[in-house]
Amino acid sequence: MFLGWTEILLIGGLIAAVMFTGPGRISGMMKDFAAGIRAFRDGIKSDPAPEAPPAPAAAPPALPQPAAQTTSPHTASVTTPQS
C-alpha cells in the first residue's frame, strides 16, 4: 500500500505540530473544541425562553380632513320659495 502526497503531507504536518507545540497543547485545543461542540448541541436542544407578547400595533396616522366648503362671493345661493 503506497501513500500519496496528501497523506505524506498530513502526517508530516502532524509530526511538525507535535514537535513545535508539544503534545499537551494539541490535546488541550481538542478538549476546548469538543467543549464548544457540546455547548452548541446543548444550546440547540434547550427550549428558548417564551417571548413577551408583541406590543400592540400603533394606530395608523389619521388622514387629513378635507377643507370646509365655503361659498365664494360670486356664487349665488339658491333658495327655494317657501309656500
C-alpha positions as CSV (number, residue, x, y, z in Angstrom):
1,M,0.0,0.0,0.0
2,F,1.5,3.3,-1.1
3,L,1.0,6.7,0.5
4,G,0.1,9.6,-1.8
5,W,1.4,13.2,-1.4
6,T,-1.6,14.2,0.5
7,E,-1.1,11.5,3.2
8,I,2.6,12.2,3.5
9,L,2.0,16.0,3.9
10,L,-0.7,15.3,6.5
11,I,1.5,13.0,8.5
12,G,4.4,15.4,8.2
13,G,2.2,18.3,9.4
14,L,1.1,16.4,12.4
15,I,4.6,15.4,13.3
16,A,5.7,19.1,13.0
17,A,2.8,20.3,15.1
18,V,3.7,17.9,17.9
19,M,7.4,18.9,17.7
20,F,6.8,22.6,17.8
21,T,3.8,22.9,20.2
22,G,4.1,19.8,22.3
23,P,1.5,17.0,22.8
24,G,-0.2,18.7,25.8
25,R,-1.1,21.8,23.8
26,I,-2.8,19.8,20.9
27,S,-4.9,17.8,23.4
28,G,-5.9,20.9,25.2
29,M,-7.1,22.5,21.9
30,M,-9.1,19.4,21.1
31,K,-10.6,19.4,24.5
32,D,-11.7,23.1,24.0
33,F,-13.1,22.2,20.6
34,A,-15.1,19.3,22.0
35,A,-16.5,21.5,24.8
36,G,-17.5,24.1,22.2
37,I,-19.4,21.4,20.2
38,R,-21.1,20.1,23.3
39,A,-22.2,23.6,24.3
40,F,-23.6,24.2,20.8
41,R,-25.6,20.9,20.9
42,D,-26.9,21.8,24.4
43,G,-27.9,25.2,23.1
44,I,-29.9,23.7,20.2
45,K,-31.6,21.1,22.4
46,S,-32.8,23.6,25.1
47,D,-36.1,25.3,24.5
48,P,-35.8,29.1,24.2
49,A,-37.5,31.2,26.8
50,P,-41.0,32.2,25.9
51,E,-41.0,35.6,24.3
52,A,-43.0,38.5,25.6
53,P,-46.2,39.1,23.6
54,P,-45.8,41.6,20.8
55,A,-46.6,45.2,21.6
56,P,-50.0,46.3,20.2
57,A,-49.7,47.9,16.8
58,A,-49.9,51.7,16.9
59,A,-53.0,53.2,15.4
60,P,-52.5,54.3,11.8
61,P,-52.0,58.0,11.3
62,A,-55.2,60.0,10.9
63,L,-56.0,61.1,7.4
64,P,-56.2,64.8,6.8
65,Q,-59.7,66.2,6.9
66,P,-61.0,67.9,3.7
67,A,-61.2,71.6,4.0
68,A,-64.6,73.1,4.9
69,Q,-66.5,74.2,1.8
70,T,-67.0,77.9,1.6
71,T,-69.1,79.8,-0.9
72,S,-67.4,82.4,-2.8
73,P,-69.0,85.9,-3.0
74,H,-69.5,85.4,-6.8
75,T,-71.7,82.3,-6.3
76,A,-75.3,83.0,-5.9
77,S,-77.0,81.0,-3.3
78,V,-80.0,79.1,-4.4
79,T,-83.1,79.4,-2.2
80,T,-86.4,77.8,-2.7
81,P,-89.5,79.8,-2.2
82,Q,-91.5,78.7,0.8
83,S,-95.2,78.4,0.3
